[in-house]
Amino acid sequence: MDIMTEADPLLPPAGGSAVTIGAYDGVHLGHRAILAELRARADGDGLATVVVTFDRHPASVVRPASAPKLLCDLDQKLELLASVGVDRTVVVRFDEERANETAEDFVTSVLVDGLDARLVVVGEDFHFGHGRKGNVALLNEMGGPAGFAVDGVALTSGPGSGPAEPVSSTRVRMLVAAGRVEEAAVLLGRPHQVRAPVVTGDRRGGTELGYPTANLAVPPEICLPAPGIYAGWYQRPDGARWPTAISVGRRPTFYGPDGDLLVEAHLLDFAGDLYGEPARLSFVTRLRDELAFDSVDALVEQMGRDVADTRVHLAAG
């Protein structure tokens, strides 16, 4: 997959392109349905497939106080798009200038002049441009004179989701934030994953508790599961994966309810130094709520049960 940014000149693919536009946060099953339609239509017309996405979520500029947490960072989004066979991804910088750009100007500069779009495939509820005034109707209106067709795709409900609940990034975020990571995985088509470097913690896990943990400095804009204990997988930079008991929480046994929110990963049967490495942590299932214990011994006993439960759940999966 070719990746282009606004630092690169937009050169139309030979023969024109089939384009889709959007934040594509999470690249979930709803997105994949649109991308499958894009590919099918593009193959029939001999066009290159192009995804136009943004370097940040548009809401972080338009309404920063209520911008959603992200299901994936930009690097992961690009990897996911490449995995579904997109020919080219164009990453557009979304800043104040872009936020104030009219939908008509965006169509002309990016779709027509920049990509020689012959087909535009988007969700039927897609909106873009200043004031969200761009939609499927506007694309159809501009497409005739500009020479591109428009396909507004009905949103898919996906497995495990009723017809009134289409797969959307908003729905997936709600599931993740509620700790319902198994349901989120169904709509994502994969477990929810966070990526972050391993940093130094309070070093209590190995010396005092007997369960050393890798502490991940997850960026604040990334969507985390609700506080609790999870079973999942830790992936190292070389691709090796380790079954992992994961804590998302404030360590109330030691710090009460107001401790810093931390993501801690105990890699089962692992011995080694993880400090500084970029980690990928996938959440497979929720084991229990975060609890405050009356003693360290009670906490250690529960941690032993959590590790045993992690083995069972990951072996069954």
Phi, psi and omega in degrees: 000129173281137177243126180236143174241178181290350173287342179263142175292137178282110179249121182298141173299148177300129180087359178091175187223156168253122193239142166233153186229140174163171178291327179051041179288118180094337184044058184276185185297329176295315175299318183294329176294319177295317180294325177294319177295319178301312181296315181298315180292321181295317180298321180294331183255003179068037184250152172282143178269133182227130170255125172259116180229188190234154183285348176208166178290130180308327181296335180293342177258316186285319181216069188301329182294334181238022180295140181287154169292151185266142176279341177202155174277177186297318181299316179293321178301316180295322177297317181295320178295320178297326183291340180262007171087026175289137181285321183213139171241129177253118180263111182266132175289124179255105179231190182300321179298315179294322181297331181267001179286136178289155177300322181297318179294322179298315179300314183293312187285320185266306187285313186276298184288321186278327189235358182047054182295131173252342180212136175237123181243121180218166173294150185296341179257017184294136175227148181202170179081171182304129181069013181055035183279344176280139179204187181298322180298318179294319178299318177297319180297319181277335186294322181302301179296328184274346176091025175233146175270162182230135177235108176269109188272131175295140182289137182277145177276331176075167179293142177074014182226134183288164182298336180274359182235080181296154177290125179213159176298324179299315180295318180296317179301318180298319179294315180298312183297336177271000181082007183271065189290332177295317179292321177298320181298325178298317182281332177282332188082013182187162174293148174296135184231140171243149181235132183192157175284154175274128182238168180287132176258208180272002175061025179278330189301313183279315186282318186263324187257338180084008179229086181297143182232150169267126180264123184259128178272076183289129179303144186295341180277355182271140181285122177254149171297160177302151177309136182163185180249134186229155168257137181195199183232138173253125178250129180272167182301333179276003178095349179295138181245142180234134173298140193217134169267127189242134173247126169246113183175192189247009180052060187296336178299327182257327190239004182072194185282354187250016178291163178295142177285124183233152170246116183238136184237121174259109180280123183291132174060031180249140173226124181161176182259122180251356188302131175087347183278148175284121184253152172237118187243119182251133183262115184265312182209151177271129181267317183191171173286160171287137184230153170261129183255154182285339182210161176296322180300319179295321177297315181298319177300317180292322178299323175298319177293323178297318179296317178297318178296322178300315178302316183295312184293318182285328176292323180290331181280000000 
